Amino acid sequence: MEPAEFLLLALLAPVGGASAADTSARPVLVQVKTTSASAKARLALDANANTAWCPDAKDTRGELTLSFAAPVKIRALELHPGRWSDTVQAYRPSPVEVSAGPAHVKLEPVADERVPLELEEARGHMVTEVVVRLPPAAPGLQRCLSELELGIEEGPWLHGLPPVAVDTLPAAVQALTAAFRACDVLALQRLARFPLPRRERQVGYAEAELWYVKESPRSFKNARALARECRRWVFFPDETNPREPRILAGVGPALVRVEANREAGVVYWHLGWSGGKWSLVGIEYTEFE
C-alpha cells in the first residue's frame, strides 16, 4: 500500500465506544506479525470490511499476532470472521480461536449471518499480545478475517510505523487543526497533499456499521479550494460543545484516521506518513439520515 493512497474505508465505529484521545499524548505502537509469508495482515486492520486477511493454504497455524511493548488493558475486542465483502454472496466463515491474556476462546460463526463477534471474555485483561488463529478449515469455508477491532484503555494504537512517526503524530494533528481553524492557505498547502480526495456519503442507520463506497471521490485541487470550506472539516471553538480532533486508530501501515468533526455527520481525516512527515491525504464525510 502506498502511504499517500486514499483507502476505500468501511465505516466501522470504534469498538466499545472509544473515548476521545488526547492528541498531545503518544499513541501506542503495535507490532503485527503472521505465520503466513504472503498473506497481508494489514487487510484485517484497515477499517475496511471489504478486504480480508486469509492465511496461506499451507499455513497450518494461521496466526495473526498483535504485540505490545508494555501491558495494555483491553476495553473491547471484536472480530469480523470470514469474507464480509459485498462482492461475496455466500457467507461461510471458518472457526476462529483467540488468545488474549488468560482468555482463550473458540468461536463458531454462523453461516449467512454477518454479525460481528465481540469477546466479552477478553475485556478488562492486561495483555502484551493478542493472537487470532484460523485453523485449517473444511473445503468451502472462508478461512479469513475481514476485520479485527481492538480498543485499549491506553488510547489509540498504530502499526507499521517507525517510533518517530508515532512521536510526531499528535503535533501533526494539532498543526492541521490550527490550519483549518484559521483557514490558513499557506499552512494547508504545507500540511496536505493535492489533489486531496474527499468522499461524502449519506448513510441510513441500518447501513451505518458497514459502508461500501462505489463512487470515485471528488477532490480539492489546491489549498485555496480547501480553505474555502475550512469550517466543515474541523471542530471550532465557538461551537456549543467544542472538542479537539481525536486520533482514532491506524487503518494500515503509514495511514491514520482522525475524527475531526461531528454534527449531523462525522468527518474523518486520513493522515499518511511518507518522507519523514505526516500529511493530510484524504477527507471522509458521512452524514446519517
Secondary structure, DSSP 8 states (H G I E B T S, - for coil): --TT----------TT------TTS--EEEEEEES-SSS-GGGGSSS-TT--B---TT-SS-EEEEEEEEEEEEEEEEEEES---TT-----B--EEEEETTEEEEE---TT----EE-GGGTT-EEEEEEEE-----TTSB--EEEEEEEETT--EEES--HHHHHHHHHHHHHHHHHHHHT-HHHHHHHB-SSEEEEEEEE-GGGSSS----S--EEE-SHHHHHTTGGGGS--TTSSS----EEEEE-STTEEEEEEEESSEEEEEEEEEETTEEEEEEEEEEEE-
